């Protein structure tokens, strides 16, 4: 997580890419592009299960830094350019319940308080995004008020 935070804090977000048939309310792949970087931050989610108290699934956010040249299926994605966004804070959102801890979101904040929130979505493997550049709904698996924010 420290590597992810350093990558984000040293860069300007200039765009994102999602599969053509999806939107930021529910997407299985979010790719974030940063100015003067050949690396891309790729966001998705996965599900883990716990046997405590019966069968329970917990979504967790998957983050990877990938060289842009290694991205597959670029023709199946739509790119959306953004006015550059510089983040000054990065925090992970954690769902803690029933002796299970799942890192289920990433909260990026600018100096002027604007935020980009990437969370696990109810659909297994998907993420949802809350940001000024998303005119669609934000549909998280775990509500923001039910998570713990931990600065990175």
C-alpha positions as CSV (number, residue, x, y, z in Angstrom):
1,X,0.0,0.0,0.0
2,X,2.9,2.4,0.7
3,X,4.1,2.0,-2.9
4,X,0.5,2.7,-4.2
5,X,0.3,5.8,-2.0
6,X,3.7,7.1,-3.1
7,X,2.7,6.6,-6.8
8,X,-0.5,8.5,-6.4
9,X,0.9,11.4,-4.3
10,X,3.8,12.0,-6.7
11,X,1.5,12.2,-9.8
12,X,-1.4,14.1,-11.4
13,X,-4.4,12.0,-12.4
14,X,-5.2,12.9,-16.0
15,X,-7.7,10.2,-17.1
16,X,-9.2,6.8,-16.6
17,X,-10.3,3.8,-18.6
18,X,-13.2,1.3,-18.1
19,X,-14.6,-1.4,-20.4
20,X,-16.9,0.0,-23.1
21,X,-20.1,-1.7,-21.8
22,X,-19.6,-0.5,-18.2
23,X,-19.7,2.7,-16.2
24,X,-18.2,4.0,-12.9
25,X,-21.2,2.8,-10.9
26,X,-20.1,-0.8,-11.5
27,X,-17.0,-1.8,-13.4
28,X,-14.8,-4.8,-13.3
29,X,-11.7,-2.8,-14.3
30,X,-10.8,0.7,-13.6
31,X,-7.5,1.9,-15.0
32,X,-6.1,5.3,-13.8
33,X,-3.6,7.2,-15.9
34,X,-1.2,9.8,-14.5
35,X,0.7,12.6,-16.2
36,X,4.3,11.7,-17.4
37,X,3.9,8.1,-16.2
38,X,4.1,4.9,-18.2
39,X,2.6,3.0,-15.2
40,X,-1.1,2.7,-14.7
41,X,-3.0,2.1,-11.5
42,X,-5.4,-0.8,-12.1
43,X,-8.3,-1.2,-9.7
44,X,-10.7,-4.2,-9.3
45,X,-12.0,-6.3,-6.4
46,X,-12.1,-9.9,-5.2
47,X,-14.1,-11.8,-2.7
48,X,-12.8,-13.8,0.3
49,X,-15.0,-16.0,2.6
50,X,-15.1,-16.5,6.3
51,X,-16.5,-19.4,8.2
52,X,-17.0,-17.4,11.4
53,X,-20.7,-17.2,12.2
54,X,-21.7,-19.1,9.1
55,X,-20.7,-18.5,5.5
56,X,-19.8,-14.8,4.9
57,X,-18.2,-13.1,1.9
58,X,-16.1,-10.0,2.2
59,X,-15.0,-7.9,-0.8
60,X,-11.6,-6.4,-0.9
61,X,-10.0,-3.9,-3.3
62,X,-7.3,-5.1,-5.6
63,X,-4.7,-2.5,-6.7
64,X,-1.9,-3.1,-9.1
65,X,0.6,-0.8,-10.8
66,X,1.1,-2.0,-14.4
67,X,3.2,-0.7,-17.3
68,X,0.9,0.8,-19.9
69,X,2.5,-1.4,-22.6
70,X,1.4,-4.5,-20.7
71,X,-2.3,-3.6,-20.7
72,X,-4.5,-6.0,-22.7
73,X,-7.7,-5.3,-24.6
74,X,-7.2,-1.5,-25.0
75,X,-9.6,-1.6,-27.9
76,X,-12.4,-2.8,-25.5
77,X,-12.0,0.1,-23.1
78,X,-13.1,3.7,-23.3
79,X,-10.7,6.4,-22.1
80,X,-11.9,9.5,-20.4
81,X,-9.5,12.5,-20.1
82,X,-9.7,14.6,-16.9
83,X,-8.5,18.0,-15.9
84,X,-5.3,17.0,-13.9
85,X,-6.1,16.2,-10.3
86,X,-3.3,16.3,-7.6
87,X,-4.0,14.3,-4.4
88,X,-2.4,15.3,-1.1
89,X,-3.8,12.4,1.0
90,X,-4.5,8.7,0.5
91,X,-6.4,6.5,2.9
92,X,-7.7,3.0,2.8
93,X,-11.2,2.1,3.9
94,X,-11.4,-1.0,6.0
95,X,-14.5,-3.1,6.8
96,X,-14.0,-4.7,10.2
97,X,-16.6,-7.2,11.4
98,X,-16.9,-10.7,12.9
99,X,-13.1,-10.9,13.5
100,X,-12.5,-10.2,9.7
101,X,-10.8,-7.2,8.3
102,X,-11.2,-6.4,4.6
103,X,-9.6,-3.4,2.8
104,X,-12.6,-2.4,0.7
105,X,-11.8,1.1,-0.5
106,X,-9.4,3.8,-1.4
107,X,-10.0,7.5,-0.6
108,X,-8.0,10.1,-2.5
109,X,-8.2,13.7,-1.3
110,X,-6.9,17.0,-2.8
111,X,-5.7,20.0,-0.9
112,X,-9.0,21.7,-1.4
113,X,-11.0,18.7,0.0
114,X,-12.2,17.2,-3.3
115,X,-12.3,13.4,-3.1
116,X,-12.2,10.4,-5.4
117,X,-13.5,7.3,-3.6
118,X,-13.0,3.8,-5.1
119,X,-14.8,1.0,-3.3
120,X,-15.8,-2.6,-3.8
121,X,-19.2,-2.9,-5.4
122,X,-21.9,-5.5,-4.6
123,X,-21.1,-7.4,-7.8
124,X,-18.2,-9.7,-7.1
125,X,-15.0,-8.4,-8.7
126,X,-16.4,-5.0,-9.4
127,X,-15.7,-1.5,-8.1
128,X,-17.7,1.7,-7.9
129,X,-16.4,5.3,-8.0
130,X,-17.6,8.4,-6.2
131,X,-16.1,11.6,-7.8
132,X,-17.0,14.9,-9.4
133,X,-16.3,13.3,-12.8
134,X,-18.8,10.5,-12.3
135,X,-22.4,11.6,-13.0
136,X,-23.7,8.1,-12.2
137,X,-24.6,6.5,-8.9
138,X,-22.1,5.4,-6.3
139,X,-23.1,1.9,-5.2
140,X,-20.6,0.5,-2.6
141,X,-20.7,-2.9,-1.1
142,X,-20.0,-1.3,2.4
143,X,-21.3,2.2,3.1
144,X,-18.6,4.8,3.9
145,X,-19.9,5.4,7.4
146,X,-19.5,1.6,8.1
147,X,-15.8,1.6,7.3
148,X,-12.7,2.8,9.1
149,X,-10.4,5.2,7.3
150,X,-6.7,4.5,7.8
151,X,-4.2,7.1,6.3
152,X,-1.4,5.5,4.2
